[in-house]
């Protein structure tokens, strides 16, 4: 049985209509919340200020101990949390379990590494009494999406809290129950009250939060439109910002690679989470000498995908998270076909379900279609050679991740340097890892999460210089 009971109803009192959330597969209502008023938001920010004064005094060793406990709490409740993820946004239960485990592993990573990351750094060549260190600043405001309701929030929150800041989270309304559960998880692990708080607000109060003097920075994972708006507000109020936006990641297959392996990972990367992943392999760019064979292999893998009830252990792909998302991907496929895309496997829409689709597109279509395909639609582009493949990979306004497949690792090093992206994975699908900086360039955003940078982005890097009197 789940350990969680919702006892914080007074926090949700407001005059607005309730937000009712529904299971995207069954249509069953999963939760109901109300938007919070400006007065409640102000009260929460003030309580986070009190929490900060206490939390910033914790020794690093004590914070590390709490995050070790947090990882344990996540694992103790993994099954109930995974089921909630699946009910809220529709990903298959196996992926939901993996999401919780990844959160636990990240908490453990920072528990083990943060003492070294946050220790003072001496600069003895300048002066024997010169160093720099890191100091927390206050509350960091996070605006997070629904596609990884625990991971996206914790990918930011774990390193931010470890640095001594406190967190204010505006989660996507269809995963507000995840936001509430996260608050309870931190409390159960022993964190101070209000060190992590969720704000149940609409976009009309976002500026109020960013403008607040105690809020020292803002981070957003989401669409380019939302990112541009948040960046403008952050600039208006002189607040540090980090943006992790959309992607159109290339998956480059050269003629000397293991095609069977590449085809398997191409399909896995593109269709996991029903294609609702910013770092999915959205454009398969394949050398012409092996393109036909690669297409045959990927057709076979796609046709083997079982889609349906995400709670079933046999299901490999669930529904899209909301009807409007299914509407959008359906319209985008229609647009691509009008632009000249060849349909290899048609996608079929039934409610929130959208069957895996596969299109073959020309280079000019890839360059001119500037939207992110956030759903189960694969696109293959044939390149004359590896040089054209890299050119096609870079013909996008995005720049999040890229995957390159070849048996020649020396060549891969040279080609990887030419790819314009925040990360390049060779002979592997793109993924986020707690030890690696994560983020993009161009329309995919700026700033980094995870690794050392995930802790330091919102800290004051403070220099100390002592001259003898």
N, C-alpha and C positions, 0 to 999 in steps of 0.2 A: 504493500500500500504506500502511496506517496506520503511524505512526511509533512507536506505543506498545507497550511490552512490560511485563508486570506482573512486577516483580522484588521486590515488597515483602511476599511471603507471610508472613515471620515476624511482621509486625504483626498478622496475622489469627488467630494461634494462640489458641485458647480451647477450653473443654470443650463448648461448645454445639453443637447440630446445625447443619449448613451451611444457608445461605439460597440456594436455587436460583431463579433468575429465568428467565422464559420469554417468548419473543416472543408478544405477545397475538394476532397474526394467524396465525402458522404453528404455534405451540405448541412451537417449538424452544427448547431451553435456551440462554440467552444468556450467563449468568455464574453463578458460585457463590462465595459469601463466607461467612465465619463471624462471629458476633458477637464483639466484643472483650471481654476481661475488664476488671474494675474496675482491676486493676493496670496494664494496658496504657493505659487511659484516663488514669490518673494520670500515667503516664510521658509521654504525649503532651502533657498540659497543662503539665508541667514543661519540656518541650522548646519549647513555644510561648512560655513565659516567657523562655527564653534568646533565642529569635528576636525577641521584642518589644524586648528591650534593644538589639539591633542595628538592627532595622527603624526604630524611632522616631528614630534619629539621622540617617536619610536626609534630605537636603534635598528640598523639594517638587519642585524641578526634576528631581532624580534619580528620584523616584517617578513623575513624569509621563513621563519617558523610558521607564521600565519598562512603563508601561501602554500606551504607543505600541507598544512591542515586543510586548506581550501581544496587542493587536489584530491585529498582523501574524501572530503564531503561530496565532491562531484562524482567520484567513483561509487561511493556508497548509494547514491541515488541515480545512477546512470540510466537504469531502465525506465524509471518513471519520467525522468527528464527527456529521454529520447522519445518516448511516446508523446510527450507534450509537443516537442518539435514537429513530429509527423502530423499530429492533429492540427497544429496551427498553420503550417505552410506546405505540407504535403510531400516532403522528401521521404524516400523509402527508409524504413526503420533501421536498416543496416548503416545507412549514411548518417542517420541521427545519432546512433550509438558512437560511430566514429567521430562525430563532431564533439561529443562530450569528452571522449578520451583525448582528443587533440587539445582541448581546453585544459584538461588535467596535466598533460605533458608540458604544456606551456607554463602553467603555474609552477611545476617542479623545476623547469629550466631556469626560471628567474629566481626561484628559491636557492638554487645552487650557484648561480652566476652573478647575482646582483652585488654581493659584497665586493667583488673585483671590479665590476662595471662602475660602481659609484664611489670607489675610494678616490681620495685626492691624488692628483697627478703632479709630480714634481717637475720643474723646468730648471734644473740646476745649472745649465749652461748660461742662463741669463743672470742668475743670482742664487747663491746657496739657500736663501730663504724666499723662494718663489714657487708658487704652486697654483693650481686651479682646482676647484671642486664644484659640486652640483648642489643646488638648493631648490627645494620646492617653492611654488609661487602661490598656490591657491586652488581654486576649482577649475577643472577643464571640462568643457561642455562637448559631449559627443552626440552626433546625429547618426544613427545607425540603421541599416536596412534589415529586411526580413529574411533574406535567402540563407543566412547562417545566423540564426537569432541568438545563439550563445557565443559562437566563435567570433563573429564580427565585433560584438560588444567587448568580449574579454581579451581579444587580440590587442585592443587599445587599453582596456581598463587595468589589466594585470601589470604591465610595465609602468603605467602612469601612477597607479597607487604605490607600486614599489619605490618610486622616486619620492614619495611623500606628498604628492598632490592628492586632492579628492576629486571624485567623479560625479558629474551630473549627466545622466543618459536620457536622451529623447529617442526612444526606439520607434520603429515603424508601428503604426496602430494595430495592424493585423497580428503582431507578435508582442503585444503589450503584456500578455501573460508571462512570456519569457522574461521581460523586464522585471516583473514583480517577483518571479522566482529567483532571479539573480540577486535582488536585494536580500531575500531570505537566506540564500546560500552564503553570502558574505557574513551575515549576522551569525549564522549557525557555526561558521568557521572561527568566529571570535573577533571579527573586525569591529572597530568602533561604530556605533550607530551613526548613520548619516555620512559615513566616509564614502559610501556608494549609494546614490539615490537616483531613482527614475522619475522623470518628469512626464506626466501624461498630458501633453500639450499639442495644440494644433500649430500650424506654421505661423499664425499671427503673433505668437508670443516668442518666436525664435529670436527676433531682434532684441526684445527686452532682456533675454538671458545673456546674449552676447555682449550687450551694452553694460551689463552690471559690473561695477568696479571690482568685485571679488572674482569674477570669471576672467581668468588670465589667458585662455586659449580656447580654440574650437577645432574639432576634427569632424570630418564628414566622410562617410562611405556611401556613395549613391550615384545619382545621375549627373550628367554634365550641367544640366539646367540648375539643379539644386546646388551643385558645387560652385557655379558662378555666382549664385545669389549669396551663399555663405561667405565666399571669398570677398565679395563686395562689402558685406557687413563687417567682416573681420578687419578689412582695411579702413572702413569708416571709423571704427572704434579702436584702431591700433592694437589689435589682438593677433597673436601668433595663430596661424591656421595650418592644418594638414588636410589634404584632400586625396582620397582614393576613389577614383571615378571609374568610368567604364573602360572596356577593352575590346579590341578586335584582334586577339592574339594570333599570330601566324604559327603554323605547325609545318615546318619546312622539311620535306622528305627528299633527300638526295639519292642518286641512282645506286650508290654503293652501300646502302644501309640494309638491315634485315627488315624486309618489307612486312613480313608477318607480324613481327613485334611492333613495328611502327603503326601498322593498321589497327592492331588491338588497342594500343594506347591512344591513338587518335580518336577512336570511338569512345573509349572510356572517358577521356578528357572532355569531349564535346557533349556527351549525354549524361554525365553525372549531375545529380540535382536537377534533372529534367532540363539541362542546358542553362540553368539559372545561376551561372557562375561567371564572375568578371574575368577570371583567368582561364576560362575554357578555351580549347583549341577551336577558334571560330572560323579560321581560314586555313584549309589544308592546301599548301602550295607544294606541288609535286613535279619533279623532273619528268620531262616528256618521255624519256626512255622507259620509265617504270610506271607511268601514270595509269595505264590500262590495268595492269596487274594490281596496283594499289587500290583502284576503284573496285575491282572484283572482290578483293579481300575485305574492304570496308563494307561493301554491300552485304556480304555474308555475316559480318559481325552485327551490323545494324538490324538485319532481319531476325537475329537471334534474341534481340532485346525483348523481354517480357514486361509489358507496362500495364498498370492497373492499380489495384489496392495497395497503397504504400505500407500498410501494416503486414502484408503477407510476406513471408520469408522468400517466396519464389519471385516476387516482383523486383525488377531491375530498374524501373523508372516509374515515378508517380506523376501526379497531375501538376500543372502550373499552379502557382500559389493563389491567384485571384482571377476572376473572369476578365478583368480589363487587361491583364497580362496575356491571356489567351487571345483576346481580341487583337492585341497589338502584334503578336508574332504571326497571326494569321494574315493580317494586312501587310506585314513586311514581306512575307513569302509571295503574296500576290504582286507586290511592287517589284520584287526581284524577277519574277517571271515576265512581267511587262517590260523589264529592262533587257530581257533576252536570256535569262537563266534557263538552263535545261534541267527538267525534272528527272532525276534518277529514281528517287523514292518519294512519292507524294506524302505530305503530312495530312492527317485526317483529324478534324476537330470534333470533339464530343464534350460539351460543357467545358470543364477546365482541363480535360485530357487533350493532349496533342501528340499524335503518334510521331515517332522519329522520322524526320524528313532529310532528304539528301539532294542537293542541287549542284550542278556544274556551272560555274560562272567564268566569264572571260576577265582578263586583267582590267579592262576599262570599267567593267561593272564593279569589281572590287574597289577600284579607286574612287568611283563616283557614289557608291552607297556608303554614306557617312554615319549611319545609325549603328548602334550595337544590337546584335541579334541575341536577345536574352531569352532563349528558349531552345527546344530540341531540334535545331536545324543546322545541318553540316553543309559547308560549301567547299568545293574543291576547285582549285585553279591550276592549270597546267602551265609550267614554265619551261622555256627552251633549254635552260641550263641553270647551274647554281648561281651565276651572277644575276640572271633575271629573277630568280627566286628571291634573292635578297632585295632586289629593287622592288618587287611586288610587296614583300613583307613590310617595307618602309613606306609604301604608298597608302598611308592612313593617318588620320589626325590623332589616333590613339597611340599609346606607347607603354603598355603595362608589362606584359610578359611575352616571351617567344620560346618556341621549342624547335631544336634543330637535330635532325637525324642523319647520321653518317657513321661509317666505320673508321674514317680517317680523323683521329682526334687532333692531330696537328692542323689539319685544314679547318677543323671545327673551331679551333681557337681564333684563327684569323677571320673566319666568317662571322663568328659571334660578336667580334668587335665592331663589325659593320652594321649590325642589327640595332635599330633605334628603339630601345625598350628599357624598362627598369630592371629586368632580369632576363637571362637567357639560360635555358636548361638544355643540355646536350644529351640526346638519347634518353630523355625522361620527360614526362609531362610537367608543366609548370605547377608549382604548389607553393604555399606559404609554409615557412618553417620558423620556429621561434628563434633560431640562431642566425637567421639571415634578414637583412633589411628588406622590407617589402614596400613597394610603391611604384609609381609610374612617372612618365614625363608627358609633356604636351597635353592633350585633352584627357589623359588618364590621371592627371593631378600632379601634386608635388608633396614633398615631405616623405618621411619614412616611418613605418611601424616595425615592430619586432627588432631583434638583435639589440645591439648597444643603442642604436638610434631610437628605438621604441621607448627607452627610458629617458633619454636625454632631450628629445624634441621639445618638451614642455617644462624643462628645468632651467633655472638660471645658472649658466656656466660662469662662475665667479672667479676672477683672478686675484691672487694675493702676492704682494711684493713688499718685502721688508728690507730697508736700507739701514746699515749701521748708523747710529747717531754720532 
